[in-house]
Amino acid sequence: MTILTGLTFLAGLAVLILGAEWLVRGASRLAAKVGISPLIIGLTVVAFGTSSPELAVSIQSALAGQADIAIGNVVGSNIFNILSVLGLTAIAAPGGIRISQAAEAFDIPVVLAVAVLTLPIFFTGSRIERWEGWLFLFYYVAYTAYLLLDAVQHDALPLFNNILLYGVIPLTVITLAVSLFLERRKAAAAG
């Protein structure tokens, strides 16, 4: 490793830390100014801001034909965030981290449901197809829209809820189940 590489690394790390500080301060001000809970800002603005570098790395890796780096980046980042970042934060915070009732009632079950719903995708053909990518993106947009509608208690929230709960989610589960069934059938015929 040359001195220039080491200095570049340290400069990038310093800028990353400074950017993180600015992001958290700006998000806190935004939450206070708009009157939206800091949890919602954290689940949307901060989450997007901190994940943007990962998105860039994953897209570059996928375009360069390095799918393992793209998958490893996403899976590794989530494992690191849940275990190390959350763990170290809980150690550093006096009295640990209090989980809000809103996160416990909605966001944590959504995270678990998304993890379960992705399993058939990862087991079918050992690849994530474009339509599955669009499905993931759609669900992220729907989740963010739900958070924002809920934060302002918009009149459209019950309708949005019903469309997702009784239309989109069952259709997705059926599609994934059929996809998994066809993949298993194809594997059985080949084997």
KOLTI-24626 format. One record per residue (C-alpha): residue number from 1; residue in one letter; x, y, z. Coordinates in steps of 0.1 Angstrom, whole numbers, plus 5000, padded with zeros to 4 digits. Layout:
residues N
+------+-------+------+------+------+
: nufi : vokol :    u :    v :    w :
+------+-------+------+------+------+
:  NUM :     A :    X :    Y :    Z :
...
+------+-------+------+------+------+
END
This chain:
residues 191
+------+-------+------+------+------+
: nufi : vokol :    u :    v :    w :
+------+-------+------+------+------+
:    1 :     M : 5000 : 5000 : 5000 :
:    2 :     T : 5015 : 5033 : 4990 :
:    3 :     I : 5014 : 5064 : 5011 :
:    4 :     L : 4990 : 5081 : 4986 :
:    5 :     T : 4966 : 5052 : 4989 :
:    6 :     G : 4967 : 5054 : 5027 :
:    7 :     L : 4962 : 5091 : 5027 :
:    8 :     T : 4933 : 5088 : 5002 :
:    9 :     F : 4917 : 5062 : 5024 :
:   10 :     L : 4920 : 5084 : 5055 :
:   11 :     A : 4907 : 5114 : 5036 :
:   12 :     G : 4877 : 5094 : 5024 :
:   13 :     L : 4870 : 5081 : 5059 :
:   14 :     A : 4872 : 5117 : 5073 :
:   15 :     V : 4847 : 5129 : 5046 :
:   16 :     L : 4824 : 5099 : 5053 :
:   17 :     I : 4824 : 5107 : 5091 :
:   18 :     L : 4818 : 5144 : 5084 :
:   19 :     G : 4790 : 5136 : 5059 :
:   20 :     A : 4774 : 5112 : 5084 :
:   21 :     E : 4774 : 5140 : 5110 :
:   22 :     W : 4758 : 5165 : 5085 :
:   23 :     L : 4732 : 5139 : 5075 :
:   24 :     V : 4721 : 5132 : 5111 :
:   25 :     R : 4719 : 5169 : 5120 :
:   26 :     G : 4701 : 5178 : 5088 :
:   27 :     A : 4676 : 5149 : 5093 :
:   28 :     S : 4670 : 5159 : 5128 :
:   29 :     R : 4663 : 5195 : 5117 :
:   30 :     L : 4641 : 5183 : 5089 :
:   31 :     A : 4620 : 5161 : 5113 :
:   32 :     A : 4616 : 5190 : 5137 :
:   33 :     K : 4607 : 5215 : 5109 :
:   34 :     V : 4582 : 5192 : 5091 :
:   35 :     G : 4567 : 5178 : 5123 :
:   36 :     I : 4574 : 5142 : 5114 :
:   37 :     S : 4588 : 5117 : 5139 :
:   38 :     P : 4626 : 5112 : 5139 :
:   39 :     L : 4618 : 5075 : 5134 :
:   40 :     I : 4602 : 5082 : 5100 :
:   41 :     I : 4631 : 5104 : 5090 :
:   42 :     G : 4655 : 5077 : 5100 :
:   43 :     L : 4636 : 5050 : 5081 :
:   44 :     T : 4635 : 5072 : 5049 :
:   45 :     V : 4660 : 5100 : 5045 :
:   46 :     V : 4688 : 5087 : 5067 :
:   47 :     A : 4683 : 5051 : 5055 :
:   48 :     F : 4685 : 5063 : 5019 :
:   49 :     G : 4715 : 5086 : 5026 :
:   50 :     T : 4735 : 5059 : 5043 :
:   51 :     S : 4727 : 5032 : 5017 :
:   52 :     S : 4735 : 5053 : 4986 :
:   53 :     P : 4772 : 5043 : 4986 :
:   54 :     E : 4761 : 5007 : 4988 :
:   55 :     L : 4737 : 5012 : 4960 :
:   56 :     A : 4765 : 5027 : 4938 :
:   57 :     V : 4788 : 4998 : 4946 :
:   58 :     S : 4762 : 4972 : 4939 :
:   59 :     I : 4751 : 4988 : 4906 :
:   60 :     Q : 4788 : 4991 : 4895 :
:   61 :     S : 4794 : 4955 : 4905 :
:   62 :     A : 4764 : 4942 : 4887 :
:   63 :     L : 4772 : 4961 : 4855 :
:   64 :     A : 4808 : 4948 : 4857 :
:   65 :     G : 4795 : 4912 : 4859 :
:   66 :     Q : 4806 : 4909 : 4896 :
:   67 :     A : 4773 : 4897 : 4910 :
:   68 :     D : 4789 : 4882 : 4940 :
:   69 :     I : 4802 : 4916 : 4951 :
:   70 :     A : 4767 : 4931 : 4947 :
:   71 :     I : 4750 : 4904 : 4967 :
:   72 :     G : 4779 : 4903 : 4993 :
:   73 :     N : 4777 : 4940 : 4997 :
:   74 :     V : 4740 : 4940 : 5004 :
:   75 :     V : 4739 : 4909 : 5026 :
:   76 :     G : 4771 : 4919 : 5044 :
:   77 :     S : 4760 : 4954 : 5050 :
:   78 :     N : 4727 : 4943 : 5065 :
:   79 :     I : 4744 : 4918 : 5088 :
:   80 :     F : 4770 : 4944 : 5098 :
:   81 :     N : 4743 : 4970 : 5104 :
:   82 :     I : 4721 : 4947 : 5125 :
:   83 :     L : 4748 : 4930 : 5145 :
:   84 :     S : 4777 : 4955 : 5148 :
:   85 :     V : 4762 : 4989 : 5143 :
:   86 :     L : 4732 : 4982 : 5164 :
:   87 :     G : 4753 : 4963 : 5190 :
:   88 :     L : 4779 : 4989 : 5193 :
:   89 :     T : 4753 : 5017 : 5196 :
:   90 :     A : 4735 : 4997 : 5223 :
:   91 :     I : 4768 : 4994 : 5242 :
:   92 :     A : 4776 : 5031 : 5238 :
:   93 :     A : 4742 : 5044 : 5247 :
:   94 :     P : 4736 : 5049 : 5284 :
:   95 :     G : 4708 : 5025 : 5293 :
:   96 :     G : 4708 : 5008 : 5259 :
:   97 :     I : 4685 : 5017 : 5230 :
:   98 :     R : 4648 : 5021 : 5235 :
:   99 :     I : 4627 : 5007 : 5206 :
:  100 :     S : 4597 : 5028 : 5199 :
:  101 :     Q : 4563 : 5012 : 5199 :
:  102 :     A : 4557 : 5022 : 5163 :
:  103 :     A : 4589 : 5003 : 5152 :
:  104 :     E : 4580 : 4973 : 5173 :
:  105 :     A : 4544 : 4972 : 5160 :
:  106 :     F : 4551 : 4978 : 5123 :
:  107 :     D : 4587 : 4982 : 5111 :
:  108 :     I : 4602 : 4951 : 5127 :
:  109 :     P : 4574 : 4928 : 5115 :
:  110 :     V : 4579 : 4943 : 5080 :
:  111 :     V : 4616 : 4936 : 5081 :
:  112 :     L : 4609 : 4900 : 5091 :
:  113 :     A : 4582 : 4896 : 5064 :
:  114 :     V : 4605 : 4910 : 5037 :
:  115 :     A : 4632 : 4886 : 5048 :
:  116 :     V : 4608 : 4856 : 5045 :
:  117 :     L : 4594 : 4868 : 5012 :
:  118 :     T : 4628 : 4871 : 4996 :
:  119 :     L : 4637 : 4834 : 5004 :
:  120 :     P : 4618 : 4820 : 4974 :
:  121 :     I : 4634 : 4846 : 4951 :
:  122 :     F : 4669 : 4835 : 4963 :
:  123 :     F : 4661 : 4798 : 4958 :
:  124 :     T : 4646 : 4800 : 4923 :
:  125 :     G : 4673 : 4797 : 4896 :
:  126 :     S : 4700 : 4812 : 4919 :
:  127 :     R : 4694 : 4846 : 4903 :
:  128 :     I : 4673 : 4876 : 4910 :
:  129 :     E : 4654 : 4885 : 4878 :
:  130 :     R : 4646 : 4920 : 4866 :
:  131 :     W : 4609 : 4916 : 4875 :
:  132 :     E : 4619 : 4906 : 4910 :
:  133 :     G : 4641 : 4937 : 4912 :
:  134 :     W : 4612 : 4958 : 4902 :
:  135 :     L : 4591 : 4941 : 4928 :
:  136 :     F : 4617 : 4949 : 4955 :
:  137 :     L : 4618 : 4985 : 4943 :
:  138 :     F : 4580 : 4987 : 4943 :
:  139 :     Y : 4578 : 4974 : 4978 :
:  140 :     Y : 4604 : 5000 : 4990 :
:  141 :     V : 4584 : 5028 : 4974 :
:  142 :     A : 4551 : 5014 : 4989 :
:  143 :     Y : 4567 : 5011 : 5024 :
:  144 :     T : 4580 : 5047 : 5022 :
:  145 :     A : 4547 : 5059 : 5010 :
:  146 :     Y : 4530 : 5041 : 5039 :
:  147 :     L : 4554 : 5057 : 5064 :
:  148 :     L : 4547 : 5092 : 5050 :
:  149 :     L : 4509 : 5087 : 5048 :
:  150 :     D : 4509 : 5074 : 5084 :
:  151 :     A : 4531 : 5102 : 5097 :
:  152 :     V : 4507 : 5129 : 5085 :
:  153 :     Q : 4476 : 5107 : 5091 :
:  154 :     H : 4465 : 5113 : 5055 :
:  155 :     D : 4429 : 5104 : 5045 :
:  156 :     A : 4442 : 5080 : 5018 :
:  157 :     L : 4460 : 5058 : 5044 :
:  158 :     P : 4431 : 5033 : 5050 :
:  159 :     L : 4426 : 5028 : 5012 :
:  160 :     F : 4464 : 5024 : 5007 :
:  161 :     N : 4465 : 4999 : 5035 :
:  162 :     N : 4437 : 4978 : 5020 :
:  163 :     I : 4452 : 4978 : 4986 :
:  164 :     L : 4485 : 4965 : 4999 :
:  165 :     L : 4471 : 4941 : 5025 :
:  166 :     Y : 4443 : 4925 : 5003 :
:  167 :     G : 4457 : 4930 : 4968 :
:  168 :     V : 4494 : 4935 : 4964 :
:  169 :     I : 4507 : 4913 : 4992 :
:  170 :     P : 4485 : 4882 : 4984 :
:  171 :     L : 4494 : 4886 : 4947 :
:  172 :     T : 4531 : 4887 : 4955 :
:  173 :     V : 4529 : 4856 : 4977 :
:  174 :     I : 4510 : 4837 : 4950 :
:  175 :     T : 4535 : 4848 : 4924 :
:  176 :     L : 4565 : 4838 : 4945 :
:  177 :     A : 4548 : 4804 : 4954 :
:  178 :     V : 4541 : 4796 : 4917 :
:  179 :     S : 4577 : 4807 : 4908 :
:  180 :     L : 4591 : 4784 : 4935 :
:  181 :     F : 4569 : 4755 : 4925 :
:  182 :     L : 4579 : 4758 : 4888 :
:  183 :     E : 4616 : 4760 : 4897 :
:  184 :     R : 4613 : 4729 : 4920 :
:  185 :     R : 4595 : 4711 : 4892 :
:  186 :     K : 4621 : 4720 : 4867 :
:  187 :     A : 4649 : 4709 : 4890 :
:  188 :     A : 4631 : 4676 : 4897 :
:  189 :     A : 4627 : 4670 : 4859 :
:  190 :     A : 4663 : 4677 : 4853 :
:  191 :     G : 4676 : 4656 : 4882 :
+------+-------+------+------+------+
END
